[in-house]
Every structure is written in structure tokens, then in C-alpha cells.
Amino acid sequence: NYIPEKPRVSELARMQAKKGERIPTFQGVNLILSDEFTKELFDLLNGERTRDEIVTELVARLKHEKEEDVSNETFTEYIAKRLDEALTRMAWVGLLF
């Protein structure tokens, strides 16, 4: 599935994510955002940031979740991996454009 250089979800999906509502997809599946990572990600998917810029912003927003014994580099790699997985799932269900 195609992941754009600057991924974007609809404004409606971003509003629903912010309110903690279910987000319908083109695959007929409703997404329920149950973790802070995904809620923050939806907020950032406005088509203005590249993947690397999204990773940087997520690391900054979620740094309070990083354990003290984990290096910044390892935490950044973890966030990047989660981002790639999330974008792949979102592309599959037709949320990205």
C-alpha cells in the first residue's frame, strides 16, 4: 500500500481521534485509539510533515514514556518502527492520502 511522502488523514479523522471517538475506515473497520502514541500520531498526520519529521515530533511528545535506562537513539528507533507499522496499517485500511 502507498504511503505518501507527507502522510495525511482527513480533518474529520483527526478531530475524532482528538475526541477519542471511533474512526471509520474504507475497509469497514472502526479504529479505536487506545494509546497515546496513536492519538499523537493522528494529530501530526496533517500532510505537512515527512516521516522523519513525524518521528522527531513523536519522540519529543512521548519522551515522558522513555525509561531512564533506554538511550535516546534506541527510543527514536522504537518510535520509528511503531510509526512505520501504524502508517502501513493506515494505508491498508484507506485512511492515508
C-alpha positions in Angstrom: 0.0 0.0 0.0 1.1 3.5 -0.8 2.4 5.8 2.0 2.8 9.4 0.8 5.9 11.4 1.5 3.9 13.6 3.8 1.2 11.3 5.2 -2.2 12.8 5.9 -5.5 11.7 7.3 -8.8 13.6 7.0 -9.5 16.6 9.3 -12.6 14.6 10.4 -10.4 11.6 11.4 -8.0 14.0 13.3 -10.9 15.5 15.2 -12.4 12.1 16.0 -9.0 11.0 17.3 -8.7 14.1 19.5 -12.1 13.4 21.0 -11.4 9.7 21.5 -14.1 8.6 19.1 -14.1 5.6 16.8 -12.7 6.4 13.3 -14.4 4.6 10.4 -12.3 3.4 7.6 -12.9 2.5 3.9 -12.4 -1.2 4.8 -15.5 -1.1 7.1 -13.3 -1.3 10.2 -13.7 1.2 13.0 -10.4 2.2 14.7 -10.4 2.9 18.4 -7.4 4.9 19.5 -6.5 3.4 22.9 -2.9 4.6 23.3 -1.2 8.0 23.5 1.2 7.1 20.6 -1.7 6.7 18.1 -3.6 9.8 19.4 -0.5 11.9 19.0 0.2 10.4 15.6 -3.2 11.3 14.3 -2.7 14.9 15.4 0.5 15.0 13.4 -0.9 13.5 10.2 -1.9 16.7 8.5 0.2 16.4 5.4 2.8 19.0 6.5 5.5 16.6 7.8 7.7 13.9 6.3 8.1 10.6 8.1 11.4 11.7 9.7 9.7 14.9 10.9 6.9 12.9 12.4 9.4 10.7 14.2 11.2 13.7 15.7 7.9 15.2 16.9 6.6 11.9 18.4 9.9 11.5 20.3 9.5 15.0 21.7 5.9 14.5 22.6 6.3 11.0 24.1 9.7 11.4 25.9 8.0 11.1 29.3 7.3 7.4 28.3 11.0 6.7 27.8 12.6 4.6 30.5 15.7 6.1 32.1 17.9 3.2 31.1 16.9 3.5 27.4 19.1 5.6 25.2 17.6 8.4 23.1 18.8 6.6 20.0 17.0 3.4 21.0 13.8 5.2 21.9 13.9 7.0 18.5 14.3 3.7 16.7 11.4 2.3 18.7 9.2 5.2 17.7 10.2 5.0 14.1 9.3 1.3 14.0 5.9 1.9 15.5 5.3 4.8 13.1 6.1 2.6 10.1 3.8 -0.1 11.4 1.0 2.4 12.0 1.4 4.0 8.6 1.3 0.7 6.9 -1.9 -0.3 8.7 -3.5 3.1 8.0 -2.6 2.8 4.3 -4.1 -0.7 4.2 -7.5 0.5 5.6 -7.6 3.5 3.4 -7.0 6.3 5.9 -3.9 7.9 4.3 -3.9 10.3 1.4 
